[in-house]
């Protein structure tokens, strides 16, 4: 049996916290393990934050729709926004940095790639559609920015 959460952020900056609370409640209802719950929240937070910070266009629809579906063995996250076209699958990410060298920018997508089993992107009718699949059986042991 599948379960689904649909959440619309009409005013993304103000609705962001409500989204994260709804994701946590969904994870609770589905009795997701702590590690999966953390991955789910982190991926949703990172991608929606990117939509808010980088995708919004003045005078355009700033709304973001988030759908989460529990398919049993996988969790599908779908984020739809009318922001600037951006394909996270084609973005060149840096490898994890050594010796405490920290640079701002791009590391969130690197993290999402490492947490996801699959990421798909399409641009349809003026909307970005990003779909991320999380495998329930996957456990991350270390940073692997090869993706």
The 8 nearest C-alpha neighbors of each residue, nearest first, counted from 0:
[[1, 2, 70, 71, 69, 3, 68, 72],
 [2, 0, 70, 69, 3, 71, 68, 74],
 [1, 3, 69, 68, 0, 4, 70, 29],
 [4, 2, 68, 67, 69, 5, 1, 66],
 [3, 5, 67, 66, 68, 6, 25, 2],
 [6, 4, 66, 65, 67, 3, 7, 64],
 [5, 7, 65, 64, 66, 4, 8, 18],
 [8, 6, 64, 9, 63, 65, 5, 62],
 [7, 9, 11, 63, 10, 62, 14, 64],
 [8, 10, 62, 11, 7, 63, 61, 14],
 [9, 11, 8, 13, 12, 14, 62, 61],
 [12, 10, 8, 14, 13, 15, 9, 62],
 [11, 13, 15, 14, 10, 51, 8, 16],
 [12, 14, 11, 10, 15, 16, 17, 8],
 [15, 13, 11, 17, 8, 16, 12, 10],
 [16, 14, 18, 17, 11, 12, 13, 19],
 [15, 17, 19, 18, 14, 20, 13, 12],
 [18, 16, 20, 14, 15, 19, 21, 13],
 [19, 17, 21, 15, 16, 20, 22, 14],
 [18, 20, 22, 16, 21, 17, 23, 15],
 [19, 21, 17, 23, 18, 22, 24, 16],
 [22, 20, 24, 18, 23, 19, 25, 17],
 [23, 21, 25, 19, 24, 20, 26, 18],
 [22, 24, 26, 20, 21, 25, 27, 19],
 [23, 25, 27, 21, 26, 22, 28, 20],
 [26, 24, 22, 28, 27, 23, 21, 29],
 [25, 27, 23, 29, 31, 24, 28, 36],
 [28, 26, 30, 24, 25, 29, 23, 31],
 [27, 29, 25, 30, 26, 24, 31, 23],
 [28, 30, 26, 27, 31, 25, 2, 69],
 [31, 29, 27, 28, 26, 32, 25, 36],
 [30, 32, 26, 29, 36, 35, 27, 33],
 [33, 31, 35, 34, 36, 30, 26, 37],
 [32, 34, 36, 35, 37, 31, 38, 30],
 [35, 33, 37, 36, 32, 38, 138, 31],
 [36, 34, 38, 37, 32, 33, 39, 31],
 [37, 35, 33, 39, 34, 38, 31, 26],
 [36, 38, 34, 40, 35, 39, 41, 33],
 [39, 37, 35, 41, 36, 40, 42, 34],
 [38, 40, 36, 42, 37, 41, 35, 43],
 [41, 39, 37, 43, 38, 42, 44, 36],
 [40, 42, 38, 44, 39, 43, 45, 37],
 [43, 41, 45, 39, 44, 40, 111, 38],
 [44, 42, 40, 46, 41, 45, 47, 39],
 [45, 43, 41, 47, 42, 46, 48, 40],
 [44, 46, 48, 42, 43, 47, 41, 49],
 [47, 45, 49, 43, 48, 44, 42, 50],
 [46, 48, 50, 49, 44, 45, 43, 51],
 [49, 47, 51, 45, 50, 46, 44, 52],
 [48, 50, 46, 52, 47, 51, 53, 45],
 [51, 49, 54, 47, 48, 53, 52, 46],
 [50, 52, 48, 49, 55, 53, 54, 47],
 [53, 51, 49, 50, 48, 54, 55, 47],
 [54, 52, 49, 50, 51, 55, 83, 82],
 [55, 53, 82, 50, 83, 51, 52, 56],
 [54, 56, 82, 61, 51, 53, 50, 57],
 [55, 57, 59, 82, 58, 54, 83, 61],
 [58, 56, 59, 55, 61, 60, 82, 54],
 [57, 59, 56, 60, 61, 55, 82, 81],
 [60, 58, 57, 56, 61, 81, 55, 82],
 [59, 61, 62, 81, 58, 56, 82, 55],
 [62, 60, 55, 59, 81, 63, 82, 9],
 [63, 61, 9, 8, 60, 10, 80, 11],
 [62, 64, 80, 8, 79, 7, 65, 61],
 [65, 63, 7, 79, 78, 6, 8, 80],
 [64, 66, 78, 6, 77, 5, 7, 79],
 [65, 67, 5, 77, 4, 76, 6, 78],
 [68, 66, 76, 4, 3, 75, 77, 5],
 [67, 69, 3, 75, 74, 2, 70, 4],
 [68, 70, 74, 2, 1, 71, 73, 3],
 [71, 69, 1, 73, 72, 74, 68, 0],
 [70, 72, 73, 69, 1, 0, 74, 135],
 [73, 71, 135, 70, 134, 74, 136, 69],
 [74, 72, 134, 70, 135, 133, 71, 69],
 [73, 75, 69, 133, 68, 132, 70, 76],
 [74, 76, 132, 68, 67, 131, 73, 133],
 [77, 75, 67, 131, 130, 66, 132, 74],
 [78, 76, 130, 66, 129, 65, 67, 131],
 [77, 79, 65, 129, 64, 128, 130, 66],
 [80, 78, 128, 64, 127, 63, 126, 129],
 [79, 81, 63, 127, 126, 82, 62, 64],
 [82, 80, 126, 125, 127, 60, 61, 83],
 [83, 81, 54, 55, 80, 56, 84, 50],
 [82, 84, 54, 85, 55, 56, 81, 53],
 [85, 83, 127, 82, 86, 122, 54, 126],
 [86, 84, 87, 83, 127, 54, 82, 90],
 [85, 87, 88, 89, 120, 90, 84, 121],
 [86, 88, 90, 89, 85, 108, 120, 129],
 [89, 87, 86, 90, 118, 120, 119, 91],
 [90, 88, 87, 86, 91, 85, 92, 120],
 [89, 91, 87, 88, 92, 86, 108, 85],
 [92, 90, 89, 93, 88, 105, 87, 109],
 [93, 91, 109, 90, 105, 94, 108, 106],
 [94, 92, 95, 91, 105, 109, 144, 106],
 [93, 95, 144, 96, 92, 145, 109, 143],
 [96, 94, 144, 93, 97, 142, 143, 106],
 [95, 97, 100, 94, 101, 98, 99, 93],
 [98, 96, 99, 100, 95, 101, 94, 102],
 [99, 97, 100, 96, 101, 95, 102, 94],
 [98, 100, 97, 101, 96, 102, 95, 103],
 [101, 99, 98, 96, 97, 102, 95, 103],
 [102, 100, 99, 103, 96, 97, 98, 95],
 [103, 101, 104, 100, 106, 96, 105, 99],
 [102, 104, 101, 105, 106, 107, 100, 93],
 [105, 103, 106, 102, 107, 108, 92, 101],
 [104, 106, 107, 108, 92, 109, 103, 93],
 [105, 107, 109, 108, 104, 110, 92, 103],
 [108, 106, 110, 109, 105, 111, 45, 104],
 [109, 107, 111, 110, 106, 105, 112, 87],
 [108, 110, 106, 112, 107, 111, 92, 144],
 [109, 111, 107, 113, 108, 112, 106, 114],
 [112, 110, 108, 114, 113, 109, 42, 115],
 [113, 111, 109, 115, 110, 114, 146, 108],
 [112, 114, 110, 111, 115, 109, 143, 144],
 [113, 115, 111, 112, 110, 38, 116, 133],
 [116, 114, 133, 112, 117, 113, 132, 111],
 [115, 117, 133, 132, 134, 114, 118, 131],
 [118, 116, 132, 115, 131, 119, 133, 112],
 [119, 117, 131, 130, 132, 115, 88, 120],
 [120, 118, 130, 129, 131, 117, 88, 121],
 [121, 119, 129, 128, 86, 130, 118, 88],
 [120, 122, 128, 127, 123, 129, 119, 86],
 [123, 121, 127, 126, 128, 125, 124, 120],
 [122, 124, 126, 125, 121, 127, 128, 81],
 [125, 123, 126, 122, 127, 81, 121, 128],
 [124, 126, 123, 81, 122, 127, 84, 82],
 [127, 125, 81, 123, 80, 122, 124, 128],
 [126, 128, 122, 80, 79, 81, 121, 84],
 [129, 127, 79, 121, 120, 78, 122, 126],
 [128, 130, 120, 78, 77, 119, 127, 79],
 [131, 129, 77, 119, 76, 118, 120, 78],
 [132, 130, 118, 76, 117, 75, 115, 77],
 [131, 133, 75, 117, 116, 74, 115, 76],
 [134, 132, 115, 74, 116, 73, 135, 75],
 [133, 135, 73, 136, 137, 116, 72, 132],
 [134, 136, 73, 72, 137, 133, 35, 74],
 [135, 137, 134, 138, 72, 73, 35, 133],
 [138, 136, 134, 135, 139, 133, 116, 35],
 [137, 139, 140, 136, 34, 135, 35, 114],
 [140, 138, 141, 137, 114, 142, 113, 34],
 [139, 141, 138, 142, 143, 137, 113, 114],
 [142, 140, 139, 143, 113, 138, 144, 95],
 [141, 143, 144, 95, 140, 113, 139, 110],
 [144, 142, 145, 141, 113, 146, 95, 94],
 [143, 145, 94, 146, 95, 109, 142, 113],
 [144, 146, 143, 94, 113, 109, 93, 92],
 [145, 144, 112, 113, 143, 109, 92, 94]]
